[in-house]
Amino acid sequence: MKTILAINGSASRNSSNSHLLNFIKDIIEPEFQFEIIENLYELPSFQTVLTNENTPDAIIELRSKIEAASGVLFCTPEYVFSIPSGLKNILEWCVSTVVFSNKKVAIITASAHGVKGHEELQMILKTIYAQVLDEHTLLIQGVKGKFDASGTLKDKKTEQDLQTLVQSFLKTI
């Protein structure tokens, strides 16, 4: 069975991005295995000297999961007009490798505004040779208003946009 690796860029538990990934999991799991990586803040901070030698085990494991996945889906907020530091950290750990080379990637930026963070993540992933197609990117602005108090997606347009992105992404895999 093919695997989709989802990376949640949020540093908050029970975030809107977590809710979105749980919604997506219900779409993907009948056909694909879906693994979500959260708690990026628990990973060690990037150190150039450890890139290729004495690399921390958690980073080796992360790189292996990325490399083995059929596709990687990022779901992240924007923090201060940029991607969150935890997400930037894991991408820095991968720059000197080929784990993202020709890897099929989907990007969901779900935040209050999100435009700059969305652009930045696309630029970084294209720089490390990930396959990022326009139809596999989605910017969800005002994301907190798209859920009810229990974390259930209530916005029908967002639901349809997610369905469209996921189905298109899965077809390429």
C-alpha positions as CSV (number, residue, x, y, z in Angstrom):
1,M,0.0,0.0,0.0
2,K,1.3,3.4,-0.9
3,T,1.9,6.0,1.8
4,I,1.2,9.7,2.1
5,L,3.3,11.4,4.7
6,A,1.6,14.5,6.1
7,I,3.6,17.1,7.9
8,N,1.8,19.5,10.2
9,G,3.7,22.7,10.5
10,S,1.6,24.0,13.4
11,A,3.3,24.2,16.9
12,S,-0.1,24.2,18.6
13,R,-2.0,21.1,19.7
14,N,-5.5,20.8,18.5
15,S,-4.8,23.4,15.8
16,S,-6.9,24.1,12.7
17,N,-4.2,22.4,10.7
18,S,-4.6,19.2,12.8
19,H,-8.3,19.3,12.1
20,L,-7.7,19.7,8.4
21,L,-5.3,16.7,8.4
22,N,-7.9,14.6,10.3
23,F,-10.5,15.5,7.7
24,I,-8.0,14.6,4.9
25,K,-7.2,11.3,6.6
26,D,-10.8,10.2,6.2
27,I,-10.5,10.8,2.4
28,I,-7.1,9.2,1.9
29,E,-7.1,6.1,4.2
30,P,-9.3,3.7,2.2
31,E,-6.8,3.9,-0.6
32,F,-3.5,4.9,1.0
33,Q,-1.7,4.7,4.3
34,F,-1.7,8.1,5.9
35,E,0.9,9.1,8.5
36,I,0.9,12.5,10.2
37,I,4.1,13.9,11.6
38,E,3.4,16.5,14.3
39,N,5.3,18.1,17.1
40,L,8.1,19.4,14.9
41,Y,9.3,21.4,17.8
42,E,10.6,18.2,19.4
43,L,13.2,17.7,16.7
44,P,16.7,18.9,17.2
45,S,17.7,22.3,15.8
46,F,19.5,22.2,12.5
47,Q,23.3,22.2,12.7
48,T,25.3,22.1,9.5
49,V,28.1,20.1,11.0
50,L,25.6,17.2,11.7
51,T,24.1,17.2,8.2
52,N,26.0,14.1,7.0
53,E,27.9,12.8,10.0
54,N,26.6,12.1,13.5
55,T,23.1,13.1,12.3
56,P,20.6,12.7,15.1
57,D,18.5,9.6,14.9
58,A,15.2,11.5,14.8
59,I,16.4,13.3,11.7
60,I,17.5,10.1,10.0
61,E,14.1,8.6,10.7
62,L,12.3,11.7,9.3
63,R,14.4,11.6,6.2
64,S,13.7,7.9,5.7
65,K,10.0,8.5,6.0
66,I,10.1,11.3,3.5
67,E,12.1,9.2,1.1
68,A,9.8,6.1,1.5
69,A,6.6,8.0,1.1
70,S,4.8,8.0,-2.3
71,G,3.9,11.7,-1.6
72,V,4.3,14.3,1.1
73,L,1.5,16.7,2.1
74,F,2.3,19.8,4.0
75,C,-0.4,21.5,6.1
76,T,0.8,24.6,7.9
77,P,-0.1,28.0,9.2
78,E,1.8,31.1,8.5
79,Y,3.7,32.7,11.4
80,V,4.7,36.3,11.0
81,F,4.5,36.2,7.2
82,S,6.7,33.1,7.0
83,I,6.5,29.3,7.6
84,P,6.8,28.2,11.2
85,S,10.3,27.7,12.6
86,G,9.7,23.9,13.2
87,L,8.9,23.4,9.5
88,K,11.8,25.5,8.4
89,N,14.0,23.4,10.7
90,I,13.1,20.1,9.1
91,L,13.5,21.5,5.6
92,E,17.0,22.7,6.5
93,W,17.8,19.1,7.7
94,C,16.8,17.9,4.2
95,V,18.5,20.5,2.0
96,S,21.7,18.6,1.5
97,T,19.9,15.3,0.8
98,V,17.9,14.1,-2.2
99,V,14.8,13.0,-0.1
100,F,12.6,15.7,-1.8
101,S,14.1,15.3,-5.3
102,N,11.2,14.5,-7.6
103,K,9.0,13.8,-4.6
104,K,5.3,14.5,-5.3
105,V,4.2,17.2,-2.8
106,A,1.0,18.9,-1.9
107,I,0.8,22.1,0.1
108,I,-2.0,23.5,2.2
109,T,-1.4,26.8,4.0
110,A,-4.3,27.3,6.5
111,S,-4.0,30.5,8.5
112,A,-5.5,33.9,9.1
113,H,-3.9,35.4,6.0
114,G,-1.2,32.9,4.8
115,V,-0.1,34.4,1.5
116,K,3.6,35.0,2.3
117,G,4.0,31.7,4.1
118,H,2.3,29.9,1.2
119,E,4.7,31.5,-1.3
120,E,7.7,30.8,0.8
121,L,7.0,27.1,1.3
122,Q,6.5,26.6,-2.5
123,M,9.7,28.4,-3.2
124,I,11.7,26.3,-0.7
125,L,10.2,23.0,-2.0
126,K,10.9,23.9,-5.6
127,T,14.5,24.8,-4.7
128,I,15.0,21.3,-3.3
129,Y,13.5,19.8,-6.4
130,A,10.2,18.6,-5.0
131,Q,7.4,18.2,-7.6
132,V,4.9,21.0,-6.6
133,L,2.1,21.4,-9.1
134,D,-0.2,24.4,-8.9
135,E,-3.3,22.2,-8.6
136,H,-1.7,20.6,-5.5
137,T,-1.5,23.8,-3.5
138,L,-4.3,25.4,-1.5
139,L,-4.4,28.6,0.5
140,I,-7.2,28.6,3.2
141,Q,-7.5,32.1,4.7
142,G,-9.5,32.7,7.8
143,V,-9.2,29.1,8.7
144,K,-10.4,29.3,12.3
145,G,-13.8,30.4,11.1
146,K,-14.1,27.3,8.9
147,F,-14.6,25.0,11.9
148,D,-17.3,24.7,14.6
149,A,-16.4,24.5,18.3
150,S,-15.8,20.8,18.2
151,G,-13.3,21.1,15.4
152,T,-15.6,19.8,12.6
153,L,-15.2,21.5,9.2
154,K,-18.3,23.5,8.5
155,D,-17.3,25.4,5.4
156,K,-18.6,23.6,2.3
157,K,-16.3,25.5,-0.1
158,T,-13.2,24.5,1.9
159,E,-14.5,21.0,2.1
160,Q,-14.9,20.9,-1.7
161,D,-11.5,22.5,-2.3
162,L,-9.8,19.9,0.0
163,Q,-11.6,17.0,-1.8
164,T,-10.4,18.4,-5.2
165,L,-6.8,18.9,-4.1
166,V,-6.6,15.4,-2.5
167,Q,-8.2,13.6,-5.4
168,S,-5.9,15.3,-7.9
169,F,-2.8,14.6,-5.7
170,L,-3.7,10.9,-5.3
171,K,-4.2,10.5,-9.1
172,T,-0.6,11.6,-9.7
173,I,0.6,9.0,-7.2
